[in-house]
Amino acid sequence: MPQSRKPLTLADARSVLQHGTAKLWSAAQLSDDERFPRFYEACKARDLLQGLPRSDAVQIFRARAKHTLLLADRARHGWSATTVCRLCGEQEESITHVLSECREMADSRPSGWPAKPMNEILWCGDRVAMRTAAKIVWKFL
């Protein structure tokens, strides 16, 4: 008779990642088919995208996946010949440029906009920062 297993928590998932996945997954007696779903469910519970309006969540998801309509992402996929920002014409049009560097978008950013790295805002930011980032990208496009 199979032994019942307790649900994998986010703390357990982090521990697995920090201390070597192969050793701990085998110690947890998880089959290959059980590893990803349990880890995914533990992470999904903590993802702040679920509390955002759908349009904002889609923008953040696209930014995380580097699949936005910005020229840097289009060029990476072969859909654009140039990556120069359409507004300022100075730098590559990337998510980091639009959210923190483009001088033409300075009025769209709130005063005191976080000087954190964009990956930190997109993955670990609070809902307000994520929603603000999504609105800035929508305004740019």
Buried (B, 14 or more C-beta within 10 A) or exposed (E): EEEEEEEBEBEBBEEBEEEEEEEBBEEBEBEEEBBEEBBEBBEEEEEBBEEBEEEBBEBBBBBBEEEBBBBBBBBBEEEBEEBBBEBBEEBBBBBBBBBBBBEBBEEBBEEEBBEEEBEEBBBEBEBEBBBBBBBBBEEBE
